[in-house]
Amino acid sequence: MKRTLNYLTGAALVLLTISFLAFVLWLKIVMPGDNPLLQLDRDAAAFCDGWVERQSGRQVVVDGRQNFIRLDMKAHTPYTLTKALPEDTYAGQQFCFRTCCNTVTVYAGGEKICTDKVSDGLASDPQMYRFVVIDMPLLEAGTPLELELCPDTNGTVYIQYLSLGSANSVYLYLQYCCMSAIFSCAVAILVAVMALALFVYNVVRRRSAFMFLYLSLFSILSAGWIFTDSGASLLLLRSSAVEHALQFGCYMLLPATFLQFIQSAYGRRRGFIDLLCLTDALLTATAVCLYQSGVVALSAFLPAFDVLITVSGLTALVEIVRNFRRIDWYFSVCIAILAACAIFSVATYYMKGQFQGSLYYRYIFVLFAIGAFLLLVRHIHKTELEAENAAEYLKSKQLAESRMMVTQINSHFFNNTMNTIRGLIKFDPEAAYKMTGDMSKYLRYRVNAAGSNAEIAEFKDELRAIQAYADICVIRYNHMLHMEYDLQTMDFRILTLSVEPFVENAIKHGIFRGGQEGTLRLSSRRGEGYFEVTVEDNGCGFVVQDADRSDGVGIKNVTQRMEQYPGCSVSIQSTPGEGTVVKLRYPEDL
């Protein structure tokens, strides 16, 4: 089992790494080229290039990696971009883009086609991005298309995913642009599901499992932030408010969950880390309350959370250096790289005006996910080994208990038998002689069974001990016990001391508990693929359900031992006042 899990862990790592490298290669080589299998309308993707600023006549620079245009604008000052329609323009096309500008107006050939203006509730946050979709009329090729932007506040305005084409081609273009983000989100969700499953498993077994809970939450929050920040949410969400709240909510809660995961992973509590987590929680609650009341936009708290993420990343790096060997080294390296990437993403956002803060984070998170995946697989491996060890321990414990039961001889039976022999020596020496021989046979079998530690014995060997025990009881109880034997076969094997406890139980608790004469019948027969031994008495009987809850250690021990061997079974039928029938089955190949 251990070797198999090691192979599975290695195979999973190799497969995940190869998949990631193939994905990157596909993004860099296959996607930019002409690939008819993808059925992409390349005109939709190409429409983000070639825009000219009408006021200055300069061509606008487009960031090819993120497909966006950056404009530094003043409040209430229109800014117009223009571009000629391509030659293959046709009716039913859609002009689409993603922007945070409050008012957008589209002109074609000098005539206004559409004006898109956000409501007052959305206009309160300059970082609120929305996806604008405009149905274009039939226009001639070369018709100038003008895009007029008019923000309500000073600052930078971004226009992303400028596309023109059919609804299907625009959707495929967005899918292509967000492919890396979608892949990262899928990996994050996979890790979250695995971590959550391990959390539930450990909680059920009453083990500490907060590390898996925080890892699951951190992966889900990372997926939510990447999904919304990259614009991949446009493929599913149609509400800008929901996208905006989800983006900032995930970003705000990332520091606290990451630090709590670090603490639980390394098993060290730090007062400073708890203070940072409390600060993050209070800031998030304050931001949400003020945003809901319409006082402040969520983006107003962005600098504070950027500082908090930077401090959290530095703190995580310090904790990793302090406790590097407390968990697997490769996972510590992955955590360190992710923390450094978070700091780098915040720095590039302010120093280079990076539009998407998750651009580098989404790639590094895949590396972190590989480390997390290995950590989870190793923990599953460890859990399986612990379960195997627990099962082996339980089996050995039950075996030890059954062997202890084999070595035990009822002290009352021994003393009473010796006293009976002592009395018979004076009054009936012949009966005392026979009873001494029976006791010798009985003790010899019990001692030999205990000394050999054998779990399997011949039925005829145990039968001799049973007959000796029954003959002793016949003399002790003044011939009130009558024994009957119907042995069709004796050449088979049984579990050691699996029949004799039921014979003892039938004599002591079945027949003589009623205080009257009784008959015990012992029979054996051969069935189809098994041998069956039946112990039947006409004693007082009992309620089987009550017996299951009693303290009959010997009977329970035999039942547990029989359950450990395939093909062995015990069947008990009893009627109060009529008697009991016990059937024991043993397979032929025991």
KAZIHU-V819442 format. One record per residue. N is the residue number from 1. PHI is phi in whole degrees, 0 to 359 (NA if undefined). NEAR is the number of other ideal C-beta (glycine too) atoms within 8 Angstrom. D_CENTER is the distance of its C-alpha to the mean C-alpha in Angstrom with 1 decimal. Layout:
{{N/PHI/NEAR/D_CENTER} {N/PHI/NEAR/D_CENTER}}
//
This chain:
{{1/NA/7/19.7} {2/297/7/19.6} {3/296/6/21.7} {4/298/7/19.6} {5/294/12/16.4} {6/297/9/18.7} {7/297/8/20.0} {8/295/9/16.7} {9/297/12/15.8} {10/296/8/19.3} {11/296/8/19.3} {12/296/11/16.2} {13/297/11/17.9} {14/298/8/21.2} {15/297/8/20.0} {16/294/10/18.2} {17/294/9/21.4} {18/297/8/23.8} {19/297/8/22.1} {20/294/10/22.5} {21/295/8/26.1} {22/295/8/27.0} {23/295/10/25.8} {24/297/8/28.0} {25/298/9/30.8} {26/295/9/30.6} {27/295/10/30.8} {28/279/7/33.8} {29/247/8/35.8} {30/285/8/35.0} {31/297/11/34.4} {32/294/5/37.6} {33/277/6/39.8} {34/278/4/41.0} {35/232/8/38.5} {36/295/5/39.6} {37/294/4/36.3} {38/280/8/34.6} {39/54/5/37.5} {40/268/11/37.6} {41/274/11/40.7} {42/292/7/41.6} {43/295/11/44.1} {44/297/14/41.3} {45/286/11/39.8} {46/283/7/43.3} {47/286/12/44.4} {48/279/11/42.9} {49/262/6/45.7} {50/85/5/49.4} {51/280/14/49.5} {52/238/11/52.6} {53/284/12/53.4} {54/293/9/56.4} {55/293/6/58.0} {56/254/5/58.1} {57/79/6/57.8} {58/272/6/55.2} {59/282/7/52.3} {60/280/10/48.9} {61/278/6/46.5} {62/249/10/43.1} {63/281/10/40.0} {64/291/5/38.9} {65/289/5/35.4} {66/247/9/34.4} {67/55/11/37.2} {68/223/11/38.7} {69/244/14/42.2} {70/252/11/42.8} {71/230/11/45.8} {72/269/6/47.3} {73/232/13/48.9} {74/255/6/51.0} {75/296/8/50.7} {76/59/6/52.5} {77/245/8/53.8} {78/296/6/53.3} {79/225/12/52.0} {80/243/11/52.5} {81/247/14/51.0} {82/225/11/52.7} {83/199/10/52.2} {84/279/9/54.0} {85/293/13/52.4} {86/289/9/51.8} {87/290/5/54.1} {88/268/6/51.7} {89/292/11/51.2} {90/217/6/51.0} {91/288/5/50.6} {92/89/7/47.3} {93/283/10/45.7} {94/241/14/43.4} {95/257/11/43.7} {96/231/12/40.3} {97/194/12/39.1} {98/243/11/36.9} {99/206/13/38.7} {100/249/9/39.0} {101/290/11/42.7} {102/291/8/44.0} {103/236/12/46.7} {104/231/13/46.8} {105/235/11/49.8} {106/246/15/50.2} {107/242/11/53.7} {108/223/14/54.9} {109/64/7/58.5} {110/84/5/59.3} {111/256/6/58.2} {112/286/7/55.3} {113/262/9/52.5} {114/199/7/49.9} {115/235/8/49.1} {116/247/10/45.6} {117/229/7/45.5} {118/285/10/42.6} {119/287/6/43.1} {120/297/5/44.1} {121/295/7/40.6} {122/282/11/39.0} {123/291/10/42.0} {124/289/7/41.3} {125/239/11/38.6} {126/290/10/39.9} {127/266/10/36.3} {128/279/14/35.5} {129/265/13/35.0} {130/220/10/35.6} {131/254/11/36.0} {132/261/10/39.6} {133/236/7/40.5} {134/237/11/44.3} {135/281/6/45.9} {136/271/12/48.7} {137/283/7/52.1} {138/287/6/53.9} {139/234/10/55.4} {140/281/6/57.4} {141/298/10/56.2} {142/89/7/57.1} {143/296/11/57.0} {144/292/11/56.0} {145/254/12/52.7} {146/245/11/52.5} {147/241/13/49.5} {148/257/11/50.7} {149/246/16/48.4} {150/218/13/49.4} {151/280/16/47.1} {152/267/9/47.7} {153/227/6/47.0} {154/288/6/47.8} {155/145/8/45.2} {156/266/8/43.3} {157/243/14/42.4} {158/248/12/40.1} {159/237/14/40.3} {160/234/14/37.5} {161/59/15/36.9} {162/297/12/40.6} {163/212/16/40.8} {164/218/14/43.4} {165/165/12/43.0} {166/289/9/41.8} {167/299/6/38.8} {168/291/7/36.9} {169/293/13/38.0} {170/295/14/37.0} {171/296/9/33.5} {172/295/13/33.1} {173/295/15/34.6} {174/298/14/32.1} {175/297/10/29.3} {176/294/11/30.9} {177/294/9/31.3} {178/258/13/27.7} {179/299/10/26.1} {180/296/11/24.9} {181/294/15/23.4} {182/296/11/21.6} {183/297/10/20.2} {184/297/14/19.0} {185/295/12/17.4} {186/297/8/15.6} {187/296/11/14.3} {188/298/15/13.3} {189/295/11/11.4} {190/299/10/9.6} {191/296/15/8.7} {192/298/14/8.0} {193/295/9/5.5} {194/297/10/3.6} {195/295/15/4.9} {196/294/11/4.7} {197/296/8/2.0} {198/293/14/4.0} {199/298/12/6.6} {200/297/8/7.0} {201/299/10/7.2} {202/289/11/9.6} {203/294/9/11.4} {204/299/6/12.2} {205/271/6/13.6} {206/59/4/15.4} {207/243/6/14.4} {208/291/5/14.6} {209/218/11/11.3} {210/294/8/13.0} {211/301/10/12.5} {212/288/14/8.8} {213/295/11/10.1} {214/293/12/13.0} {215/295/14/11.3} {216/296/14/9.4} {217/297/11/12.9} {218/297/12/14.8} {219/294/15/13.2} {220/294/11/13.9} {221/295/12/17.3} {222/297/13/18.1} {223/297/13/17.4} {224/296/12/19.6} {225/292/13/22.3} {226/298/17/22.5} {227/298/13/22.5} {228/272/14/25.4} {229/294/12/27.3} {230/280/13/27.7} {231/89/16/29.0} {232/296/13/26.3} {233/295/11/25.9} {234/297/12/29.4} {235/287/8/27.9} {236/238/4/26.2} {237/269/8/27.7} {238/246/2/31.5} {239/256/6/31.8} {240/294/11/32.7} {241/295/9/32.2} {242/294/8/28.6} {243/299/13/28.0} {244/295/14/29.9} {245/295/9/28.2} {246/293/13/24.7} {247/297/13/25.8} {248/287/13/27.4} {249/297/11/24.8} {250/295/13/22.0} {251/294/11/24.4} {252/292/12/25.6} {253/270/11/22.3} {254/299/13/21.2} {255/301/13/23.3} {256/296/11/22.2} {257/293/12/18.4} {258/295/12/19.1} {259/292/14/21.3} {260/295/12/19.2} {261/295/13/16.4} {262/300/14/19.3} {263/297/13/20.5} {264/289/10/17.3} {265/291/12/16.6} {266/268/11/20.3} {267/69/6/20.7} {268/233/9/23.9} {269/265/6/25.1} {270/236/8/27.8} {271/297/6/30.1} {272/294/7/30.6} {273/293/14/27.0} {274/299/9/26.7} {275/294/8/29.9} {276/296/15/28.6} {277/295/12/25.5} {278/295/8/28.0} {279/298/9/30.2} {280/298/15/27.6} {281/296/9/26.7} {282/294/8/30.4} {283/297/13/31.2} {284/297/11/28.6} {285/298/8/29.8} {286/296/9/33.4} {287/298/14/32.9} {288/294/9/31.3} {289/296/8/34.1} {290/292/9/36.8} {291/291/12/35.5} {292/295/6/35.3} {293/278/6/38.8} {294/79/6/40.1} {295/278/5/41.4} {296/226/8/39.5} {297/281/10/37.4} {298/298/13/33.9} {299/294/10/35.1} {300/294/7/37.5} {301/269/13/34.7} {302/301/10/33.5} {303/301/6/35.6} {304/296/8/34.4} {305/287/13/30.7} {306/297/11/31.7} {307/296/8/33.3} {308/295/13/30.3} {309/293/13/28.0} {310/297/11/30.6} {311/296/9/30.9} {312/296/15/27.1} {313/297/12/27.0} {314/295/10/29.9} {315/297/13/28.4} {316/298/14/25.2} {317/297/11/27.4} {318/296/8/29.4} {319/295/14/26.4} {320/295/13/25.2} {321/296/7/28.8} {322/291/8/29.0} {323/237/11/25.8} {324/300/8/25.3} {325/265/5/24.8} {326/284/8/22.4} {327/230/9/19.4} {328/302/9/19.5} {329/298/7/22.4} {330/294/8/21.1} {331/288/13/18.4} {332/299/12/21.2} {333/295/9/23.3} {334/297/13/20.8} {335/296/14/20.5} {336/297/11/24.3} {337/295/11/24.9} {338/295/13/22.7} {339/296/15/24.7} {340/296/10/27.9} {341/295/11/27.1} {342/298/13/26.6} {343/296/12/30.0} {344/296/9/31.6} {345/295/14/30.4} {346/295/12/32.1} {347/295/8/35.2} {348/292/10/35.6} {349/298/11/35.2} {350/269/7/38.3} {351/278/6/40.3} {352/244/5/40.0} {353/65/8/39.2} {354/298/9/35.9} {355/289/10/35.1} {356/260/9/31.3} {357/292/10/29.8} {358/268/12/26.5} {359/300/12/28.4} {360/280/10/27.8} {361/299/14/24.5} {362/294/13/22.8} {363/284/9/23.8} {364/292/11/22.9} {365/296/14/19.5} {366/297/12/18.7} {367/297/11/19.9} {368/300/12/17.7} {369/295/13/14.6} {370/298/13/15.8} {371/297/14/16.0} {372/295/14/12.6} {373/298/14/11.2} {374/296/14/13.4} {375/299/11/12.5} {376/293/13/8.8} {377/296/12/10.2} {378/296/10/12.9} {379/291/10/10.8} {380/299/10/9.2} {381/302/12/12.9} {382/297/8/14.1} {383/295/10/12.1} {384/296/10/13.6} {385/295/10/16.9} {386/297/8/16.9} {387/295/8/16.3} {388/296/9/19.1} {389/297/8/21.3} {390/295/8/20.9} {391/295/8/21.8} {392/294/8/24.7} {393/296/8/25.8} {394/295/8/25.9} {395/295/9/27.8} {396/294/8/30.2} {397/295/8/30.7} {398/296/11/31.5} {399/295/9/33.8} {400/296/8/35.5} {401/294/9/36.0} {402/293/12/37.5} {403/292/10/39.8} {404/296/8/40.8} {405/295/11/41.7} {406/296/11/43.7} {407/283/8/45.7} {408/280/6/46.4} {409/238/8/49.8} {410/303/7/50.5} {411/296/6/53.0} {412/296/6/54.8} {413/299/8/55.3} {414/297/9/56.6} {415/295/8/59.0} {416/296/9/60.2} {417/295/12/60.9} {418/295/8/62.8} {419/294/8/64.8} {420/297/11/65.7} {421/299/12/66.8} {422/301/8/68.9} {423/289/8/70.6} {424/289/13/71.3} {425/301/8/72.9} {426/277/6/75.8} {427/260/5/76.2} {428/216/6/74.7} {429/303/8/74.3} {430/295/6/73.5} {431/294/9/70.6} {432/295/11/69.4} {433/298/8/69.7} {434/295/10/67.5} {435/293/15/65.0} {436/295/9/64.8} {437/295/9/64.1} {438/296/12/61.4} {439/295/12/59.8} {440/295/8/60.0} {441/299/11/58.3} {442/295/12/55.5} {443/294/9/55.0} {444/298/8/55.2} {445/293/13/52.3} {446/295/13/50.1} {447/291/8/50.9} {448/296/8/50.4} {449/296/12/47.1} {450/289/10/45.9} {451/286/6/47.4} {452/280/6/46.0} {453/57/6/42.3} {454/275/7/42.3} {455/273/8/39.9} {456/245/8/42.0} {457/220/12/45.7} {458/283/8/48.5} {459/298/15/49.2} {460/294/8/52.9} {461/290/9/52.4} {462/289/16/50.5} {463/298/11/53.1} {464/298/10/55.9} {465/294/13/54.1} {466/295/12/53.5} {467/295/9/57.2} {468/296/14/58.3} {469/297/13/56.2} {470/294/13/57.6} {471/295/12/61.2} {472/299/13/60.8} {473/295/10/59.6} {474/298/10/62.5} {475/289/13/65.0} {476/299/9/63.3} {477/259/9/63.3} {478/55/5/66.8} {479/60/6/66.0} {480/279/9/64.2} {481/262/15/61.3} {482/244/7/61.9} {483/256/12/59.8} {484/231/8/59.5} {485/235/7/58.0} {486/229/8/57.2} {487/257/9/55.7} {488/282/7/55.6} {489/208/9/53.8} {490/228/8/53.0} {491/267/5/51.9} {492/205/13/48.1} {493/251/8/45.4} {494/225/16/43.4} {495/286/14/41.1} {496/303/11/43.2} {497/53/13/44.5} {498/255/12/42.6} {499/263/15/45.8} {500/301/11/48.0} {501/299/12/45.8} {502/287/12/46.2} {503/294/14/49.9} {504/302/11/50.2} {505/296/12/48.2} {506/293/15/50.5} {507/287/14/53.6} {508/285/8/52.8} {509/257/8/50.8} {510/259/16/52.0} {511/275/17/55.7} {512/276/12/57.2} {513/291/9/55.2} {514/281/8/57.5} {515/77/4/60.6} {516/234/6/62.1} {517/297/7/62.6} {518/206/14/59.8} {519/239/11/58.9} {520/243/17/55.9} {521/246/12/55.4} {522/245/16/53.4} {523/226/11/52.9} {524/218/14/51.1} {525/207/9/50.8} {526/252/8/49.1} {527/253/8/46.9} {528/276/3/45.3} {529/89/5/43.0} {530/206/11/43.1} {531/242/14/45.5} {532/233/12/45.7} {533/246/13/47.3} {534/241/13/48.4} {535/247/14/49.4} {536/232/12/51.4} {537/226/14/53.4} {538/249/8/55.5} {539/279/14/54.7} {540/282/10/53.5} {541/71/11/50.0} {542/196/10/47.0} {543/269/7/44.2} {544/301/9/41.2} {545/298/6/38.6} {546/290/8/40.4} {547/293/12/40.5} {548/296/6/36.7} {549/262/5/36.5} {550/276/6/39.4} {551/258/3/39.6} {552/288/8/40.8} {553/296/7/39.2} {554/297/10/41.0} {555/294/11/40.1} {556/297/8/36.4} {557/297/12/36.4} {558/298/14/38.0} {559/299/9/35.5} {560/296/10/32.5} {561/295/13/34.2} {562/296/13/35.0} {563/292/7/31.4} {564/281/8/30.4} {565/247/10/32.8} {566/300/4/32.3} {567/93/10/35.3} {568/270/14/36.4} {569/205/7/36.6} {570/233/10/38.5} {571/234/8/40.0} {572/239/9/41.9} {573/232/9/44.2} {574/214/12/46.5} {575/233/8/48.9} {576/303/8/50.5} {577/88/5/54.2} {578/241/6/54.1} {579/137/12/52.0} {580/223/14/48.9} {581/234/10/47.8} {582/244/13/45.1} {583/242/10/44.1} {584/245/17/42.3} {585/246/12/41.3} {586/228/14/40.8} {587/289/11/40.1} {588/295/7/43.0} {589/265/4/41.1} {590/295/12/40.0}}
//
